[in-house]
Amino acid sequence: MKERAMQQKPRPQRDYPDPQLYMPAMPPLGLLNAFERRVQKWWRQRAERRQAAALRRSRPSGQH
């Protein structure tokens, strides 16, 4: 049984040309844009909430 496992068929060597430029895998650009817009929206809303909270704190206590 071990003898048979030792005798494997030789694999054919494929001759692929070397690429001139190696590029990493890129996600779809639409996905990148959607993610970027969502982050920008969240960042903008966060800044607005902080600004509104600061205005509420700075208001005199007698006014609504």
C-alpha positions in Angstrom: 0.0 0.0 0.0 2.8 2.4 0.8 4.6 1.5 -2.4 1.6 2.6 -4.4 1.3 5.9 -2.5 5.0 6.6 -3.2 4.4 6.1 -7.0 2.5 9.2 -8.0 1.9 10.2 -11.5 4.1 13.0 -12.6 2.2 16.2 -13.0 2.6 18.0 -16.3 4.4 21.3 -15.9 2.5 24.2 -17.4 4.5 26.9 -19.0 2.7 30.1 -18.0 4.4 33.4 -19.0 5.4 35.6 -16.1 3.1 38.6 -15.8 4.7 42.0 -16.3 2.7 43.5 -13.5 1.4 41.9 -10.4 -1.8 43.5 -9.1 -3.6 42.7 -5.8 -7.2 41.6 -5.9 -9.6 44.6 -6.0 -13.2 44.7 -4.8 -15.7 46.2 -7.2 -15.5 50.0 -7.4 -19.3 50.3 -6.8 -18.8 48.6 -3.5 -15.9 50.9 -2.6 -17.9 54.0 -3.4 -20.9 52.8 -1.5 -18.8 52.1 1.6 -17.0 55.5 1.3 -20.4 57.3 1.0 -21.7 55.5 4.0 -18.7 56.4 6.1 -18.8 60.1 5.0 -22.5 60.2 5.9 -21.9 58.7 9.3 -19.0 61.1 9.9 -21.1 64.1 9.0 -24.0 63.0 11.2 -21.6 62.5 14.1 -20.2 66.0 13.7 -23.7 67.4 13.6 -24.8 65.5 16.7 -21.7 66.7 18.6 -22.3 70.3 17.5 -26.0 70.1 18.6 -25.0 68.7 21.9 -22.4 71.5 22.5 -25.1 74.1 21.7 -27.5 72.5 24.2 -24.8 72.6 26.9 -23.9 76.2 26.2 -27.5 77.4 26.4 -28.5 79.1 29.6 -30.6 76.8 31.9 -33.6 79.2 32.1 -34.4 78.9 28.4 -35.9 75.9 26.5 
